[in-house]
Amino acid sequence: MALSSKDVIERTAAQASQADIRHDWTLAEAEDLFSSPFNDLLFRAQTLHRQYFTPNEVQISTLLSIKTGGCPEDCAYCPQSAHYDTGTDKDALMDIDSVLAAAREAKRGGASRFCMGAAWRSPTDRDLDAVCKMVEGVKDLGLESCVTLGMLREEQAKRLSDSGLDYYNHNIDTSEEYYSEIITTRTYEDRLNTLGNVRDAGINVCSGGIVGMGETPKDRAGMLTTLASLPEHPQSVPINMLVAVEGTPLSDVPAIDAIEFARTIAVARIMMPASVVRLSAGRNDMTDEAQALCFAAGANSIFYGDVLLTTDNPEREADMALFDRLGLKPSAPTT
């Protein structure tokens, strides 16, 4: 039976040397990494990547929006915010049969993890009961499960843990200093508190951020320093490139340079070497060469499927063609 990505993480973390797994990174050290010569940065990141993970394997996840639109938060990047007119419809929570049908299709397509996202500030207990049934159904299919539902209380995290949830996604988005420029309806501390509740419940943490929102290189370094300074590194670290959606406050922000984006991937790999680093949103706007650079920098997970919540994602055939060109292959499913 193939090892799940969770098993790989636990195995490699157990083998890690104290010199590699650190929780005392400083902002100055992160900034030094960002400013180092690009080839040196890639070499260091790829060396660590090969130490902790099987070379040329990429974990594939599929993300489904199970409740779309109408979110009361004002995240400046988000087309699902009720604060902005982006043409995104507000839909109710999907029924469990439809969710599990999508999970079966994802598994047939090669995904090993099925992620479910709901546009909530935080779930009600009634909504959480429905999500827990979805988690249990996804687990019964032999897939790893992940959800992103907004902020969680301690008892809600425990309820998800009891349902068998593998991962909970809750991004910190950016540095603490830049955070108020992007979101005003919740605080940075709210984000960290939810991560603590998830971690204390024994659920793997999936937390990363978005780059290209007008932040400075120092903000990108600060975001990664926060993540790498948590009591446990997030087991999964998604690095998203902003998808500038018409109607959001960030719709006119210039695109980030592809090399600078790859630097963020590489620094995340160096600072959190045993974490899965996911090349997440924004791939539809990247060239094949830019994506290849990110894989060389240590990215070893992608979202797979034509739609990523409400924005476009590369077609599956395009991803598989790129994998063939690069000699990459999907990580084996858990069953």
TORKOL-4160 file (C-alpha; in steps of 0.2 Angstrom, whole numbers, padded with zeros to 4 digits, m for minus):
335
<pt num="1" X="0000" Y="0000" Z="0000"/>
<pt num="2" X="0007" Y="0017" Z="m0005"/>
<pt num="3" X="0011" Y="0030" Z="0008"/>
<pt num="4" X="m0001" Y="0044" Z="0010"/>
<pt num="5" X="0006" Y="0062" Z="0009"/>
<pt num="6" X="0003" Y="0062" Z="0028"/>
<pt num="7" X="0013" Y="0047" Z="0031"/>
<pt num="8" X="0027" Y="0054" Z="0020"/>
<pt num="9" X="0027" Y="0070" Z="0030"/>
<pt num="10" X="0027" Y="0061" Z="0047"/>
<pt num="11" X="0042" Y="0050" Z="0041"/>
<pt num="12" X="0052" Y="0064" Z="0034"/>
<pt num="13" X="0049" Y="0075" Z="0049"/>
<pt num="14" X="0055" Y="0061" Z="0060"/>
<pt num="15" X="0071" Y="0059" Z="0050"/>
<pt num="16" X="0074" Y="0078" Z="0049"/>
<pt num="17" X="0090" Y="0085" Z="0057"/>
<pt num="18" X="0088" Y="0100" Z="0069"/>
<pt num="19" X="0098" Y="0110" Z="0057"/>
<pt num="20" X="0084" Y="0109" Z="0044"/>
<pt num="21" X="0068" Y="0110" Z="0055"/>
<pt num="22" X="0069" Y="0127" Z="0063"/>
<pt num="23" X="0055" Y="0137" Z="0072"/>
<pt num="24" X="0066" Y="0152" Z="0076"/>
<pt num="25" X="0068" Y="0160" Z="0059"/>
<pt num="26" X="0070" Y="0179" Z="0059"/>
<pt num="27" X="0063" Y="0191" Z="0047"/>
<pt num="28" X="0081" Y="0196" Z="0042"/>
<pt num="29" X="0086" Y="0178" Z="0038"/>
<pt num="30" X="0070" Y="0177" Z="0027"/>
<pt num="31" X="0075" Y="0193" Z="0018"/>
<pt num="32" X="0092" Y="0187" Z="0015"/>
<pt num="33" X="0086" Y="0171" Z="0007"/>
<pt num="34" X="0075" Y="0182" Z="m0004"/>
<pt num="35" X="0089" Y="0193" Z="m0010"/>
<pt num="36" X="0102" Y="0178" Z="m0013"/>
<pt num="37" X="0107" Y="0174" Z="m0030"/>
<pt num="38" X="0093" Y="0165" Z="m0039"/>
<pt num="39" X="0103" Y="0150" Z="m0044"/>
<pt num="40" X="0110" Y="0148" Z="m0026"/>
<pt num="41" X="0092" Y="0149" Z="m0020"/>
<pt num="42" X="0086" Y="0136" Z="m0032"/>
<pt num="43" X="0100" Y="0124" Z="m0028"/>
<pt num="44" X="0097" Y="0125" Z="m0009"/>
<pt num="45" X="0079" Y="0123" Z="m0011"/>
<pt num="46" X="0080" Y="0108" Z="m0023"/>
<pt num="47" X="0093" Y="0100" Z="m0012"/>
<pt num="48" X="0081" Y="0100" Z="0003"/>
<pt num="49" X="0067" Y="0095" Z="m0007"/>
<pt num="50" X="0076" Y="0079" Z="m0012"/>
<pt num="51" X="0081" Y="0076" Z="0006"/>
<pt num="52" X="0063" Y="0076" Z="0012"/>
<pt num="53" X="0052" Y="0071" Z="m0003"/>
<pt num="54" X="0053" Y="0059" Z="m0018"/>
<pt num="55" X="0060" Y="0068" Z="m0033"/>
<pt num="56" X="0048" Y="0071" Z="m0048"/>
<pt num="57" X="0032" Y="0067" Z="m0039"/>
<pt num="58" X="0018" Y="0080" Z="m0037"/>
<pt num="59" X="0003" Y="0078" Z="m0025"/>
<pt num="60" X="m0013" Y="0081" Z="m0034"/>
<pt num="61" X="m0028" Y="0089" Z="m0025"/>
<pt num="62" X="m0045" Y="0094" Z="m0032"/>
<pt num="63" X="m0054" Y="0109" Z="m0024"/>
<pt num="64" X="m0073" Y="0110" Z="m0024"/>
<pt num="65" X="m0083" Y="0125" Z="m0019"/>
<pt num="66" X="m0097" Y="0117" Z="m0008"/>
<pt num="67" X="m0105" Y="0134" Z="m0004"/>
<pt num="68" X="m0102" Y="0149" Z="m0015"/>
<pt num="69" X="m0103" Y="0168" Z="m0013"/>
<pt num="70" X="m0111" Y="0179" Z="m0001"/>
<pt num="71" X="m0096" Y="0179" Z="0011"/>
<pt num="72" X="m0097" Y="0193" Z="0024"/>
<pt num="73" X="m0078" Y="0196" Z="0025"/>
<pt num="74" X="m0070" Y="0210" Z="0014"/>
<pt num="75" X="m0055" Y="0201" Z="0008"/>
<pt num="76" X="m0049" Y="0212" Z="m0006"/>
<pt num="77" X="m0044" Y="0198" Z="m0017"/>
<pt num="78" X="m0060" Y="0188" Z="m0016"/>
<pt num="79" X="m0074" Y="0187" Z="m0029"/>
<pt num="80" X="m0085" Y="0178" Z="m0016"/>
<pt num="81" X="m0086" Y="0193" Z="m0004"/>
<pt num="82" X="m0103" Y="0201" Z="m0002"/>
<pt num="83" X="m0094" Y="0218" Z="m0002"/>
<pt num="84" X="m0090" Y="0217" Z="m0021"/>
<pt num="85" X="m0100" Y="0216" Z="m0037"/>
<pt num="86" X="m0090" Y="0202" Z="m0046"/>
<pt num="87" X="m0105" Y="0193" Z="m0054"/>
<pt num="88" X="m0102" Y="0178" Z="m0043"/>
<pt num="89" X="m0119" Y="0170" Z="m0038"/>
<pt num="90" X="m0123" Y="0166" Z="m0021"/>
<pt num="91" X="m0127" Y="0147" Z="m0019"/>
<pt num="92" X="m0133" Y="0137" Z="m0004"/>
<pt num="93" X="m0122" Y="0122" Z="0003"/>
<pt num="94" X="m0122" Y="0108" Z="m0009"/>
<pt num="95" X="m0130" Y="0091" Z="m0004"/>
<pt num="96" X="m0119" Y="0077" Z="0001"/>
<pt num="97" X="m0123" Y="0066" Z="m0014"/>
<pt num="98" X="m0117" Y="0080" Z="m0026"/>
<pt num="99" X="m0101" Y="0082" Z="m0016"/>
<pt num="100" X="m0097" Y="0064" Z="m0016"/>
<pt num="101" X="m0100" Y="0062" Z="m0035"/>
<pt num="102" X="m0087" Y="0076" Z="m0037"/>
<pt num="103" X="m0075" Y="0067" Z="m0026"/>
<pt num="104" X="m0077" Y="0051" Z="m0035"/>
<pt num="105" X="m0074" Y="0060" Z="m0052"/>
<pt num="106" X="m0058" Y="0068" Z="m0044"/>
<pt num="107" X="m0052" Y="0051" Z="m0038"/>
<pt num="108" X="m0054" Y="0044" Z="m0056"/>
<pt num="109" X="m0044" Y="0059" Z="m0062"/>
<pt num="110" X="m0029" Y="0055" Z="m0051"/>
<pt num="111" X="m0032" Y="0066" Z="m0036"/>
<pt num="112" X="m0026" Y="0059" Z="m0019"/>
<pt num="113" X="m0034" Y="0073" Z="m0009"/>
<pt num="114" X="m0051" Y="0081" Z="m0010"/>
<pt num="115" X="m0053" Y="0099" Z="m0004"/>
<pt num="116" X="m0070" Y="0107" Z="0000"/>
<pt num="117" X="m0072" Y="0126" Z="0002"/>
<pt num="118" X="m0086" Y="0136" Z="0009"/>
<pt num="119" X="m0088" Y="0155" Z="0008"/>
<pt num="120" X="m0092" Y="0157" Z="0027"/>
<pt num="121" X="m0084" Y="0169" Z="0040"/>
<pt num="122" X="m0086" Y="0154" Z="0051"/>
<pt num="123" X="m0098" Y="0139" Z="0050"/>
<pt num="124" X="m0114" Y="0136" Z="0061"/>
<pt num="125" X="m0115" Y="0120" Z="0070"/>
<pt num="126" X="m0129" Y="0114" Z="0059"/>
<pt num="127" X="m0118" Y="0118" Z="0043"/>
<pt num="128" X="m0103" Y="0109" Z="0052"/>
<pt num="129" X="m0114" Y="0093" Z="0054"/>
<pt num="130" X="m0117" Y="0093" Z="0036"/>
<pt num="131" X="m0098" Y="0095" Z="0032"/>
<pt num="132" X="m0093" Y="0082" Z="0044"/>
<pt num="133" X="m0104" Y="0069" Z="0034"/>
<pt num="134" X="m0096" Y="0075" Z="0018"/>
<pt num="135" X="m0079" Y="0072" Z="0026"/>
<pt num="136" X="m0084" Y="0055" Z="0032"/>
<pt num="137" X="m0090" Y="0051" Z="0014"/>
<pt num="138" X="m0074" Y="0057" Z="0006"/>
<pt num="139" X="m0064" Y="0046" Z="0018"/>
<pt num="140" X="m0074" Y="0031" Z="0014"/>
<pt num="141" X="m0069" Y="0034" Z="m0005"/>
<pt num="142" X="m0050" Y="0032" Z="0000"/>
<pt num="143" X="m0046" Y="0050" Z="m0002"/>
<pt num="144" X="m0038" Y="0062" Z="0010"/>
<pt num="145" X="m0050" Y="0076" Z="0015"/>
<pt num="146" X="m0047" Y="0094" Z="0017"/>
<pt num="147" X="m0059" Y="0108" Z="0021"/>
<pt num="148" X="m0059" Y="0127" Z="0022"/>
<pt num="149" X="m0073" Y="0135" Z="0031"/>
<pt num="150" X="m0067" Y="0151" Z="0039"/>
<pt num="151" X="m0064" Y="0153" Z="0057"/>
<pt num="152" X="m0066" Y="0139" Z="0069"/>
<pt num="153" X="m0069" Y="0137" Z="0088"/>
<pt num="154" X="m0060" Y="0124" Z="0098"/>
<pt num="155" X="m0076" Y="0113" Z="0099"/>
<pt num="156" X="m0079" Y="0114" Z="0080"/>
<pt num="157" X="m0061" Y="0109" Z="0076"/>
<pt num="158" X="m0063" Y="0094" Z="0088"/>
<pt num="159" X="m0079" Y="0089" Z="0079"/>
<pt num="160" X="m0070" Y="0090" Z="0062"/>
<pt num="161" X="m0056" Y="0079" Z="0070"/>
<pt num="162" X="m0068" Y="0066" Z="0076"/>
<pt num="163" X="m0075" Y="0065" Z="0058"/>
<pt num="164" X="m0058" Y="0060" Z="0052"/>
<pt num="165" X="m0053" Y="0076" Z="0043"/>
<pt num="166" X="m0035" Y="0076" Z="0037"/>
<pt num="167" X="m0032" Y="0094" Z="0033"/>
<pt num="168" X="m0039" Y="0111" Z="0037"/>
<pt num="169" X="m0035" Y="0126" Z="0026"/>
<pt num="170" X="m0034" Y="0143" Z="0033"/>
<pt num="171" X="m0022" Y="0155" Z="0025"/>
<pt num="172" X="m0014" Y="0169" Z="0034"/>
<pt num="173" X="m0013" Y="0178" Z="0017"/>
<pt num="174" X="0001" Y="0190" Z="0019"/>
<pt num="175" X="0012" Y="0198" Z="0033"/>
<pt num="176" X="0004" Y="0205" Z="0049"/>
<pt num="177" X="0010" Y="0222" Z="0044"/>
<pt num="178" X="0001" Y="0222" Z="0027"/>
<pt num="179" X="m0014" Y="0212" Z="0033"/>
<pt num="180" X="m0025" Y="0227" Z="0037"/>
<pt num="181" X="m0023" Y="0233" Z="0019"/>
<pt num="182" X="m0031" Y="0217" Z="0012"/>
<pt num="183" X="m0044" Y="0213" Z="0026"/>
<pt num="184" X="m0053" Y="0223" Z="0039"/>
<pt num="185" X="m0067" Y="0211" Z="0045"/>
<pt num="186" X="m0055" Y="0199" Z="0054"/>
<pt num="187" X="m0038" Y="0201" Z="0062"/>
<pt num="188" X="m0022" Y="0192" Z="0060"/>
<pt num="189" X="m0024" Y="0186" Z="0077"/>
<pt num="190" X="m0041" Y="0178" Z="0072"/>
<pt num="191" X="m0031" Y="0168" Z="0059"/>
<pt num="192" X="m0018" Y="0162" Z="0071"/>
<pt num="193" X="m0031" Y="0157" Z="0084"/>
<pt num="194" X="m0040" Y="0146" Z="0071"/>
<pt num="195" X="m0024" Y="0138" Z="0066"/>
<pt num="196" X="m0020" Y="0135" Z="0084"/>
<pt num="197" X="m0037" Y="0127" Z="0087"/>
<pt num="198" X="m0035" Y="0116" Z="0072"/>
<pt num="199" X="m0017" Y="0110" Z="0077"/>
<pt num="200" X="m0023" Y="0107" Z="0095"/>
<pt num="201" X="m0037" Y="0096" Z="0088"/>
<pt num="202" X="m0024" Y="0085" Z="0079"/>
<pt num="203" X="m0029" Y="0090" Z="0062"/>
<pt num="204" X="m0015" Y="0094" Z="0049"/>
<pt num="205" X="m0013" Y="0112" Z="0045"/>
<pt num="206" X="m0014" Y="0119" Z="0028"/>
<pt num="207" X="m0009" Y="0137" Z="0028"/>
<pt num="208" X="0000" Y="0149" Z="0016"/>
<pt num="209" X="m0003" Y="0165" Z="0007"/>
<pt num="210" X="m0006" Y="0175" Z="m0008"/>
<pt num="211" X="0008" Y="0185" Z="m0017"/>
<pt num="212" X="0006" Y="0199" Z="m0030"/>
<pt num="213" X="m0007" Y="0209" Z="m0020"/>
<pt num="214" X="0004" Y="0225" Z="m0020"/>
<pt num="215" X="0014" Y="0219" Z="m0005"/>
<pt num="216" X="0033" Y="0221" Z="m0003"/>
<pt num="217" X="0046" Y="0208" Z="m0003"/>
<pt num="218" X="0048" Y="0211" Z="0015"/>
<pt num="219" X="0029" Y="0207" Z="0017"/>
<pt num="220" X="0032" Y="0190" Z="0008"/>
<pt num="221" X="0047" Y="0187" Z="0020"/>
<pt num="222" X="0036" Y="0191" Z="0035"/>
<pt num="223" X="0022" Y="0180" Z="0029"/>
<pt num="224" X="0034" Y="0165" Z="0028"/>
<pt num="225" X="0043" Y="0169" Z="0044"/>
<pt num="226" X="0026" Y="0169" Z="0053"/>
<pt num="227" X="0022" Y="0152" Z="0046"/>
<pt num="228" X="0039" Y="0145" Z="0049"/>
<pt num="229" X="0039" Y="0151" Z="0067"/>
<pt num="230" X="0023" Y="0142" Z="0072"/>
<pt num="231" X="0024" Y="0128" Z="0085"/>
<pt num="232" X="0023" Y="0115" Z="0071"/>
<pt num="233" X="0026" Y="0120" Z="0053"/>
<pt num="234" X="0010" Y="0119" Z="0042"/>
<pt num="235" X="0010" Y="0101" Z="0035"/>
<pt num="236" X="0004" Y="0109" Z="0018"/>
<pt num="237" X="0009" Y="0127" Z="0012"/>
<pt num="238" X="m0001" Y="0134" Z="m0003"/>
<pt num="239" X="0007" Y="0148" Z="m0011"/>
<pt num="240" X="m0005" Y="0157" Z="m0022"/>
<pt num="241" X="m0002" Y="0170" Z="m0036"/>
<pt num="242" X="m0016" Y="0183" Z="m0035"/>
<pt num="243" X="m0030" Y="0181" Z="m0048"/>
<pt num="244" X="m0035" Y="0199" Z="m0051"/>
<pt num="245" X="m0054" Y="0198" Z="m0053"/>
<pt num="246" X="m0064" Y="0212" Z="m0060"/>
<pt num="247" X="m0075" Y="0220" Z="m0046"/>
<pt num="248" X="m0063" Y="0217" Z="m0032"/>
<pt num="249" X="m0051" Y="0231" Z="m0025"/>
<pt num="250" X="m0036" Y="0222" Z="m0032"/>
<pt num="251" X="m0042" Y="0220" Z="m0050"/>
<pt num="252" X="m0029" Y="0232" Z="m0057"/>
<pt num="253" X="m0014" Y="0227" Z="m0047"/>
<pt num="254" X="0000" Y="0223" Z="m0059"/>
<pt num="255" X="0005" Y="0205" Z="m0060"/>
<pt num="256" X="0020" Y="0199" Z="m0050"/>
<pt num="257" X="0036" Y="0194" Z="m0059"/>
<pt num="258" X="0037" Y="0175" Z="m0062"/>
<pt num="259" X="0055" Y="0174" Z="m0055"/>
<pt num="260" X="0050" Y="0183" Z="m0039"/>
<pt num="261" X="0035" Y="0171" Z="m0037"/>
<pt num="262" X="0047" Y="0156" Z="m0039"/>
<pt num="263" X="0058" Y="0164" Z="m0026"/>
<pt num="264" X="0044" Y="0164" Z="m0014"/>
<pt num="265" X="0041" Y="0145" Z="m0017"/>
<pt num="266" X="0060" Y="0142" Z="m0015"/>
<pt num="267" X="0061" Y="0152" Z="0002"/>
<pt num="268" X="0045" Y="0142" Z="0008"/>
<pt num="269" X="0054" Y="0126" Z="0004"/>
<pt num="270" X="0070" Y="0131" Z="0013"/>
<pt num="271" X="0061" Y="0137" Z="0029"/>
<pt num="272" X="0049" Y="0123" Z="0030"/>
<pt num="273" X="0058" Y="0109" Z="0021"/>
<pt num="274" X="0046" Y="0094" Z="0027"/>
<pt num="275" X="0030" Y="0103" Z="0022"/>
<pt num="276" X="0021" Y="0100" Z="0006"/>
<pt num="277" X="0022" Y="0116" Z="m0004"/>
<pt num="278" X="0008" Y="0119" Z="m0016"/>
<pt num="279" X="0008" Y="0129" Z="m0032"/>
<pt num="280" X="m0010" Y="0135" Z="m0030"/>
<pt num="281" X="m0020" Y="0149" Z="m0038"/>
<pt num="282" X="m0014" Y="0158" Z="m0053"/>
<pt num="283" X="m0007" Y="0144" Z="m0063"/>
<pt num="284" X="m0019" Y="0148" Z="m0077"/>
<pt num="285" X="m0009" Y="0164" Z="m0080"/>
<pt num="286" X="0008" Y="0156" Z="m0079"/>
<pt num="287" X="0018" Y="0149" Z="m0093"/>
<pt num="288" X="0024" Y="0131" Z="m0093"/>
<pt num="289" X="0041" Y="0138" Z="m0091"/>
<pt num="290" X="0036" Y="0148" Z="m0075"/>
<pt num="291" X="0027" Y="0132" Z="m0068"/>
<pt num="292" X="0043" Y="0122" Z="m0072"/>
<pt num="293" X="0053" Y="0135" Z="m0062"/>
<pt num="294" X="0042" Y="0133" Z="m0047"/>
<pt num="295" X="0043" Y="0114" Z="m0047"/>
<pt num="296" X="0062" Y="0116" Z="m0048"/>
<pt num="297" X="0061" Y="0128" Z="m0033"/>
<pt num="298" X="0052" Y="0115" Z="m0022"/>
<pt num="299" X="0034" Y="0115" Z="m0026"/>
<pt num="300" X="0027" Y="0097" Z="m0025"/>
<pt num="301" X="0008" Y="0099" Z="m0025"/>
<pt num="302" X="m0005" Y="0107" Z="m0037"/>
<pt num="303" X="m0024" Y="0109" Z="m0038"/>
<pt num="304" X="m0030" Y="0099" Z="m0052"/>
<pt num="305" X="m0046" Y="0103" Z="m0062"/>
<pt num="306" X="m0053" Y="0116" Z="m0074"/>
<pt num="307" X="m0060" Y="0127" Z="m0060"/>
<pt num="308" X="m0053" Y="0133" Z="m0043"/>
<pt num="309" X="m0067" Y="0138" Z="m0032"/>
<pt num="310" X="m0074" Y="0152" Z="m0044"/>
<pt num="311" X="m0058" Y="0156" Z="m0055"/>
<pt num="312" X="m0051" Y="0146" Z="m0070"/>
<pt num="313" X="m0037" Y="0133" Z="m0067"/>
<pt num="314" X="m0027" Y="0124" Z="m0081"/>
<pt num="315" X="m0036" Y="0110" Z="m0090"/>
<pt num="316" X="m0032" Y="0092" Z="m0084"/>
<pt num="317" X="m0025" Y="0088" Z="m0101"/>
<pt num="318" X="m0013" Y="0103" Z="m0101"/>
<pt num="319" X="m0007" Y="0098" Z="m0083"/>
<pt num="320" X="m0003" Y="0080" Z="m0089"/>
<pt num="321" X="0005" Y="0086" Z="m0104"/>
<pt num="322" X="0017" Y="0097" Z="m0094"/>
<pt num="323" X="0020" Y="0083" Z="m0082"/>
<pt num="324" X="0025" Y="0072" Z="m0097"/>
<pt num="325" X="0037" Y="0086" Z="m0103"/>
<pt num="326" X="0045" Y="0088" Z="m0086"/>
<pt num="327" X="0046" Y="0070" Z="m0081"/>
<pt num="328" X="0034" Y="0072" Z="m0066"/>
<pt num="329" X="0021" Y="0060" Z="m0060"/>
<pt num="330" X="0007" Y="0061" Z="m0048"/>
<pt num="331" X="0010" Y="0055" Z="m0030"/>
<pt num="332" X="0001" Y="0038" Z="m0028"/>
<pt num="333" X="m0016" Y="0039" Z="m0020"/>
<pt num="334" X="m0019" Y="0033" Z="m0003"/>
<pt num="335" X="m0027" Y="0017" Z="m0008"/>
